[in-house]
């Protein structure tokens, strides 16, 4: 089974990502940590009991990985272009307790597994050979934390709760069918749009806000 784990703002720099979330949600998203295998770092925000928001960017002080970076971060010009185009909430991650079964069934879409870590906790993560987002970002990346409870259970609650997560796509019916075939629980709502573009409606202490 796959289910929504977290939403991802893919930023040219971590500071820009944090500033964007503050501008959209009027919240300061707390620092998360570093990912030594990918040379990245993040901030994270709890969005309820099971989902959270991640802002991720290349860590300029980290060692450059020998292979591809996740979330398409190995192509900084493309990241900057999406950012300038307003596509900042750019992807999402689904969790599973059996990543081997998921990749056996859909490895052509998700790639293979890598071992990643943050704060001494290790997980297995799906990664395409070129590091790009699955299906141009319409599909999630996949994470398997080896049975650990979802991260929001260990995060500070700042009063942000995900109300709606929406994907605009040129072929919404095809994407919805793919989600259903994969048995994804709580995927984004898919609507007609010219290109892949995400938005999230979030209840915050300051009212209902939109992140894009």
Rosetta silent file (secondary structure, phi, psi, omega in degrees, C-alpha in Angstrom):
SEQUENCE: XXXXXXXXXXXXXXXXXXXXXXXXXXXXXXXXXXXXXXXXXXXXXXXXXXXXXXXXXXXXXXXXXXXXXXXXXXXXXXXXXXXXXXXXXXXXXXXXXXXXXXXXXXXXXXXXXXXXXXXXXXXXXXXXXXXXXXXXXXXXXXXXXXXXXXXXXXXXXXXXXXXXXXXXXXXXXXXXXXXXXXXXXXXXXXXXXXXXXXXXXXXXXXXXXXXX
SCORE:     score description
SCORE:     0.000 S_00000001
   1 L     0.000  145.464  174.919    0.000    0.000    0.000 S_00000001
   2 E  -119.121  141.775  174.869    1.052    3.576   -0.679 S_00000001
   3 E  -146.039  157.065 -179.180   -0.223    6.630    1.159 S_00000001
   4 E   -57.237  126.907  178.558    0.563   10.329    1.268 S_00000001
   5 E  -108.425  -57.184  176.856    3.614   10.965    3.443 S_00000001
   6 E  -156.627  157.233  176.692    4.713   14.504    2.698 S_00000001
   7 E   -95.176  148.409 -173.084    4.547   17.428    0.294 S_00000001
   8 E  -129.562  119.941  167.533    7.790   18.869   -1.056 S_00000001
   9 E   -90.030  116.329 -177.330    8.812   22.416   -1.885 S_00000001
  10 E   -99.972  110.015 -167.790   11.911   22.005   -4.061 S_00000001
  11 L  -112.961  149.451  174.564   13.927   25.189   -3.673 S_00000001
  12 L   -62.902  -37.594  173.427   17.035   26.682   -5.288 S_00000001
  13 L  -139.968  155.547 -177.777   18.244   27.496   -1.762 S_00000001
  14 H   -64.598  -38.023 -179.686   16.873   26.572    1.630 S_00000001
  15 H   -61.567  -41.544  178.292   16.457   30.236    2.605 S_00000001
  16 H   -63.932  -39.002  179.214   14.302   30.907   -0.450 S_00000001
  17 H   -65.049  -44.332  179.350   12.141   27.909    0.344 S_00000001
  18 H   -64.475  -41.571  178.461   11.599   28.943    3.965 S_00000001
  19 H   -62.275  -39.089 -179.761   10.792   32.508    2.899 S_00000001
  20 H   -65.119  -44.627  178.316    8.238   31.203    0.389 S_00000001
  21 H   -62.654  -40.421  177.944    6.459   29.087    2.998 S_00000001
  22 H   -62.022  -41.642 -179.887    6.420   32.052    5.375 S_00000001
  23 H   -65.603  -35.821 -177.863    4.916   34.264    2.664 S_00000001
  24 H   -82.361  -42.896 -171.430    2.220   31.692    1.862 S_00000001
  25 H  -109.103   -8.933 -176.407    1.352   30.313    5.298 S_00000001
  26 L    57.951   40.059  177.831    2.626   33.009    7.677 S_00000001
  27 L  -134.983  143.637  172.889    4.555   30.315    9.550 S_00000001
  28 L   -92.206  111.293 -175.506    8.257   29.790   10.184 S_00000001
  29 L   -77.920  125.481 -174.631    8.914   26.201    9.198 S_00000001
  30 E   -66.968  153.327  176.877   11.380   24.538   11.616 S_00000001
  31 E   -67.619  141.451  178.582   14.760   23.190   10.545 S_00000001
  32 E  -100.441  -73.498 -179.166   14.857   19.466    9.903 S_00000001
  33 E   169.778 -162.481 -177.446   18.369   18.245    9.155 S_00000001
  34 E  -115.235  158.226  176.827   20.788   17.036    6.516 S_00000001
  35 E  -122.025   91.879 -173.079   20.844   14.074    4.114 S_00000001
  36 L   -56.358  -36.057 -176.503   24.516   13.100    3.771 S_00000001
  37 L   -70.182  -25.399 -176.218   23.942   10.664    0.903 S_00000001
  38 L  -107.499  -10.190 -177.852   22.203   13.301   -1.230 S_00000001
  39 L    65.072   38.202 -179.105   24.067   16.442   -0.146 S_00000001
  40 E  -127.934  168.132  173.621   20.800   18.167    0.780 S_00000001
  41 E  -144.277  166.154 -173.152   19.135   19.688    3.822 S_00000001
  42 E  -149.321  166.139  164.693   15.565   20.548    4.767 S_00000001
  43 E  -119.436  150.568 -176.739   12.996   22.264    6.949 S_00000001
  44 E  -137.519  146.970 -178.623    9.813   20.407    7.918 S_00000001
  45 E  -135.853  125.719  177.186    6.326   21.378    9.099 S_00000001
  46 E   -65.317  134.999  178.985    3.686   19.104   10.582 S_00000001
  47 L  -121.278   28.253 -177.393    0.405   19.179    8.628 S_00000001
  48 L   130.943 -158.585 -173.552   -1.672   16.931   10.848 S_00000001
  49 L   -76.361  -31.562 -171.605   -1.393   13.424   12.218 S_00000001
  50 L  -125.640  -12.770 -176.092    0.164   11.645    9.233 S_00000001
  51 L  -121.855  157.796  176.672    1.444   14.198    6.687 S_00000001
  52 E  -148.896  170.438  178.347    3.981   17.009    6.717 S_00000001
  53 E  -108.905  137.033  176.615    5.572   19.620    4.488 S_00000001
  54 E  -120.802  134.676  165.729    9.223   19.551    3.500 S_00000001
  55 E  -106.798  123.543 -175.576   11.341   22.342    2.044 S_00000001
  56 E  -130.143  144.876  179.812   14.437   20.796    0.472 S_00000001
  57 E  -156.329  166.025  174.428   17.482   22.222   -1.290 S_00000001
  58 E   -64.605  136.494  174.875   21.119   21.453   -2.006 S_00000001
  59 L   -89.859  108.669 -175.594   23.337   21.889    1.047 S_00000001
  60 L   -65.508  -16.399  179.625   26.269   23.992   -0.214 S_00000001
  61 L   -95.150    1.747 -176.018   28.456   22.764    2.642 S_00000001
  62 L   -95.849  160.763  175.347   27.904   19.070    1.971 S_00000001
  63 L   -68.725  137.631  178.974   29.913   16.638   -0.093 S_00000001
  64 L   -71.591  128.098 -178.587   28.627   16.289   -3.651 S_00000001
  65 L   -67.797  153.938 -179.378   27.108   12.807   -4.120 S_00000001
  66 L   -76.771  -23.673  179.924   28.652   10.456   -6.657 S_00000001
  67 L  -111.370 -166.225 -179.008   25.257    9.616   -8.169 S_00000001
  68 L   -68.270  148.534  172.751   22.087   11.534   -8.999 S_00000001
  69 L   -86.740  151.217  176.886   20.420   13.760   -6.411 S_00000001
  70 H   -74.565  168.885  177.353   16.790   13.163   -5.549 S_00000001
  71 H    57.842   23.388  179.269   13.888   15.515   -6.405 S_00000001
  72 H    69.292   13.234 -175.929   15.659   16.632   -9.584 S_00000001
  73 L   -71.755   -9.899  174.487   18.053   18.737   -7.517 S_00000001
  74 L   -74.829   -5.099  177.933   20.947   17.607   -9.687 S_00000001
  75 L  -119.505   76.524 -174.102   19.614   19.994  -12.343 S_00000001
  76 H   -60.215  -30.205  178.433   19.787   23.399  -10.599 S_00000001
  77 H   -66.904  -38.482  177.483   18.851   25.331  -13.733 S_00000001
  78 H   -68.467  -39.225  177.182   15.597   23.367  -14.023 S_00000001
  79 H   -61.229  -44.628  179.823   14.893   23.892  -10.315 S_00000001
  80 H   -65.305  -38.519  179.680   15.428   27.622  -10.735 S_00000001
  81 H   -64.486  -45.300  177.110   13.233   27.706  -13.840 S_00000001
  82 H   -61.738  -39.981 -179.691   10.355   25.951  -12.053 S_00000001
  83 H   -61.723  -46.600  179.722   10.815   28.296   -9.109 S_00000001
  84 H   -65.139  -27.320 -179.513   10.622   31.373  -11.333 S_00000001
  85 L   -84.124    0.245  179.858    7.518   29.911  -12.987 S_00000001
  86 L    84.875    7.195  177.899    5.767   29.653   -9.631 S_00000001
  87 L   -95.818   85.547 -173.175    6.006   25.872   -9.437 S_00000001
  88 L  -107.730  -42.885  165.465    7.494   25.675   -5.961 S_00000001
  89 E   -76.970   95.116 -162.236    5.368   23.020   -4.310 S_00000001
  90 E  -108.606  -14.951 -177.160    6.760   20.662   -6.908 S_00000001
  91 E  -161.806 -175.437  177.627    6.341   17.103   -5.669 S_00000001
  92 E  -155.259  165.900 -177.606    5.294   14.683   -2.969 S_00000001
  93 E  -126.798  136.579  175.261    6.359   11.444   -1.341 S_00000001
  94 E  -109.279  143.983 -179.726    4.265    8.346   -0.609 S_00000001
  95 E  -106.331  154.771  178.177    5.206    5.884    2.096 S_00000001
  96 L  -148.610  160.266  172.811    5.024    2.133    2.127 S_00000001
  97 L  -101.843    4.571 -179.441    6.112   -0.725    4.362 S_00000001
  98 L  -147.104   73.199 -176.724    7.126   -2.825    1.345 S_00000001
  99 H   -66.122  -28.620  179.412    9.079   -0.776   -1.167 S_00000001
 100 H   -62.371  -41.660  179.392   10.399   -3.922   -2.846 S_00000001
 101 H   -66.802  -39.033  179.305    6.866   -4.948   -3.836 S_00000001
 102 H   -63.329  -45.605 -177.581    6.084   -1.449   -5.131 S_00000001
 103 H   -74.381  -28.226  174.899    9.206   -1.327   -7.279 S_00000001
 104 H   -63.801  -37.127 -178.419    8.706   -4.878   -8.513 S_00000001
 105 H   -83.810  -31.478 -171.489    5.312   -3.811   -9.834 S_00000001
 106 H  -137.483   31.639 -177.640    6.186   -0.273  -10.971 S_00000001
 107 H   -60.473  -26.509  178.593    9.972   -0.013  -11.154 S_00000001
 108 H   -66.236  -24.480 -179.786    9.760    1.500  -14.618 S_00000001
 109 H   -95.655  -31.752 -174.023    8.041    4.512  -13.073 S_00000001
 110 H  -105.716  -19.142 -179.322    9.861    4.793   -9.750 S_00000001
 111 L    91.847 -142.399 -179.120   13.362    3.483  -10.464 S_00000001
 112 E  -121.707  178.933 -176.165   15.382    1.582   -7.873 S_00000001
 113 E   -98.582  146.701  171.269   16.026    1.969   -4.148 S_00000001
 114 E  -125.929  160.710  177.297   18.738    3.909   -2.378 S_00000001
 115 E  -103.224  123.468 -178.062   19.544    4.083    1.324 S_00000001
 116 E  -127.472  165.933 -178.592   19.271    7.586    2.781 S_00000001
 117 E  -148.608  157.664  169.139   19.417    9.052    6.261 S_00000001
 118 E  -151.794  127.045  179.251   18.633   12.109    8.366 S_00000001
 119 L    61.308   31.255  178.385   19.541   12.480   11.997 S_00000001
 120 L    82.585   -2.898  178.026   20.845    8.933   12.197 S_00000001
 121 E   -99.321  128.190 -175.631   17.561    7.401   11.015 S_00000001
 122 E  -103.440  146.220  177.447   17.811    5.402    7.790 S_00000001
 123 E  -140.279  165.390  171.806   15.171    4.814    5.133 S_00000001
 124 E  -107.876  138.977 -170.016   14.922    3.314    1.686 S_00000001
 125 E  -136.831  143.110  177.677   13.874    5.678   -1.082 S_00000001
 126 E   -82.274  142.300 -179.481   12.976    5.284   -4.752 S_00000001
 127 E  -150.288  126.386  173.523   15.168    7.091   -7.264 S_00000001
 128 L   -71.752  157.882 -174.765   15.187    7.164  -11.047 S_00000001
 129 L   -60.756  -28.559  179.137   18.548    6.784  -12.755 S_00000001
 130 L   -98.457    1.119  177.196   18.599   10.467  -13.730 S_00000001
 131 L    78.572    0.961 -176.283   17.277   11.708  -10.374 S_00000001
 132 L   -77.519  165.679  178.669   14.248   13.378  -11.914 S_00000001
 133 L   -69.368  139.636  179.748   10.752   13.390  -10.441 S_00000001
 134 H   -59.954  131.439  178.024    8.622   10.373  -11.415 S_00000001
 135 H    52.165   43.964  178.365    6.356   11.082  -14.390 S_00000001
 136 H    66.670   15.746 -178.336    7.434   14.717  -14.446 S_00000001
 137 H   102.047   -7.704 -179.790    6.333   15.121  -10.838 S_00000001
 138 L   -72.802  -27.712  175.383    2.824   13.719  -11.303 S_00000001
 139 L  -101.166  153.123  177.209    3.794   10.561   -9.398 S_00000001
 140 L   -79.113  160.810  159.338    5.304   10.553   -5.920 S_00000001
 141 E   -78.721  164.688 -174.955    8.678    9.302   -4.904 S_00000001
 142 E  -121.793  136.443  178.504    8.394    6.349   -2.510 S_00000001
 143 E  -126.807  143.278  175.992    9.867    5.976    0.982 S_00000001
 144 E  -129.360  112.332 -176.912   10.053    2.976    3.311 S_00000001
 145 L   -93.700   12.925  175.476   11.090    3.800    6.885 S_00000001
 146 L    67.561   33.776  175.753   11.260    0.201    7.995 S_00000001
 147 L    92.518   -4.123  177.226    8.202    0.280   10.210 S_00000001
 148 L   -67.451  151.880  179.353    8.922    3.535   12.060 S_00000001
 149 L   -67.086  155.452  179.969    5.927    5.710   12.864 S_00000001
 150 L   -56.914  141.489 -177.535    5.211    8.673   10.552 S_00000001
 151 H   -54.126  -34.404 -178.731    7.446   11.705   11.288 S_00000001
 152 H   -55.643  -26.031  179.863    4.551   14.052   12.236 S_00000001
 153 H   -65.510  -16.818 -179.284    4.126   12.099   15.463 S_00000001
 154 H  -112.121    8.491 -177.348    7.539   13.463   16.506 S_00000001
 155 L  -101.898  151.418  173.632    7.111   17.022   15.188 S_00000001
 156 L   -65.754  137.188  179.031    6.043   20.169   16.984 S_00000001
 157 L   -91.958  110.583  179.490    2.428   21.087   16.201 S_00000001
 158 L   -98.955   11.848  175.848    2.299   24.689   14.981 S_00000001
 159 L    85.559   16.152  177.222   -1.397   24.501   14.168 S_00000001
 160 L   -97.686  132.064 -179.217   -1.063   23.786   10.432 S_00000001
 161 E  -138.142  130.147 -178.872   -3.376   21.138    8.982 S_00000001
 162 E   -70.893  123.296  178.205   -3.668   20.045    5.378 S_00000001
 163 E   -97.991  -43.198 -177.461   -7.167   20.620    4.057 S_00000001
 164 E  -153.718  139.670  178.793   -6.702   19.903    0.340 S_00000001
 165 E  -125.907  121.079 -170.721   -3.846   18.880   -1.958 S_00000001
 166 E  -124.795  137.436  172.505   -4.415   19.452   -5.675 S_00000001
 167 E  -114.759  126.124  168.779   -2.540   18.489   -8.829 S_00000001
 168 E   -94.115  135.246 -175.898   -3.246   20.196  -12.143 S_00000001
 169 E  -152.135  145.396  178.969   -2.368   17.975  -15.111 S_00000001
 170 L   -62.540  -25.280 -179.055   -3.107   17.900  -18.865 S_00000001
 171 L  -127.116   71.567 -174.265   -4.485   14.350  -18.540 S_00000001
 172 H   -61.989  -37.352 -178.978   -6.250   14.209  -15.180 S_00000001
 173 H   -63.969  -41.424 -179.507   -8.238   11.040  -15.907 S_00000001
 174 H   -65.262  -41.366  179.775   -5.112    9.076  -16.797 S_00000001
 175 H   -68.000  -43.337  178.195   -3.290   10.205  -13.641 S_00000001
 176 H   -59.608  -42.169  177.742   -6.294    9.456  -11.434 S_00000001
 177 H   -62.834  -39.480  178.591   -6.529    5.973  -12.944 S_00000001
 178 H   -64.013  -42.906  176.316   -2.823    5.426  -12.273 S_00000001
 179 H   -59.195  -43.770 -178.641   -3.266    6.429   -8.632 S_00000001
 180 H   -66.208  -41.399  179.674   -6.193    4.017   -8.337 S_00000001
 181 H   -63.442  -32.636 -179.746   -4.295    1.168  -10.014 S_00000001
 182 H   -84.350   -9.423 -179.689   -1.422    1.666   -7.574 S_00000001
 183 L    68.375   36.927 -178.721   -3.789    1.770   -4.619 S_00000001
 184 E   -77.077  126.233  178.379   -2.487    5.109   -3.369 S_00000001
 185 E   -89.409  133.744  179.128   -4.298    6.276   -0.252 S_00000001
 186 L    57.377   47.781  176.022   -5.000   10.018    0.058 S_00000001
 187 L   -75.224  171.245  174.590   -3.403   11.104   -3.227 S_00000001
 188 L   -65.328  152.799  170.121   -3.825   14.670   -4.479 S_00000001
 189 E   -71.996  135.961 -175.287   -7.059   15.623   -6.191 S_00000001
 190 E  -109.649  126.618 -179.370   -6.338   15.787   -9.921 S_00000001
 191 E  -128.136  161.830  179.742   -7.800   18.553  -12.045 S_00000001
 192 E   -65.857  135.045  176.291   -7.371   19.748  -15.602 S_00000001
 193 L  -161.467  162.931 -176.364   -4.422   22.059  -16.175 S_00000001
 194 L   -71.131  -29.233 -178.535   -1.921   22.979  -18.849 S_00000001
 195 L  -152.722  171.608  179.404    1.044   21.459  -16.994 S_00000001
 196 L   -65.148  118.775 -179.380    1.982   19.713  -13.766 S_00000001
 197 E  -151.883  130.553 -178.467    1.299   22.191  -10.975 S_00000001
 198 E  -107.610  153.893  168.353    0.511   21.602   -7.303 S_00000001
 199 E  -147.680  153.689  179.028   -1.266   23.627   -4.655 S_00000001
 200 E  -134.649  131.421  174.234   -2.176   22.905   -1.057 S_00000001
 201 E   -96.717  125.285 -172.049   -4.893   24.472    1.070 S_00000001
 202 E  -127.925  128.740  170.219   -3.772   24.608    4.686 S_00000001
 203 E   -77.297  127.259  179.826   -5.614   25.578    7.863 S_00000001
 204 E  -129.639  167.486  175.957   -3.288   27.747    9.958 S_00000001
 205 L   -58.394  -23.431  179.169   -3.662   29.788   13.156 S_00000001
 206 L   -94.659    7.632  179.971   -4.011   32.827   10.885 S_00000001
 207 E   116.743 -172.709 -179.438   -6.762   31.312    8.732 S_00000001
 208 E   -81.937  126.016 -176.003   -6.973   29.247    5.574 S_00000001
 209 E  -124.564  161.998  178.595   -3.881   29.717    3.373 S_00000001
 210 E  -121.922  131.204  175.577   -2.697   28.407    0.009 S_00000001
 211 E  -110.668  135.586 -179.607    0.775   27.059   -0.747 S_00000001
 212 L  -135.126    0.000    0.000    1.908   26.657   -4.339 S_00000001
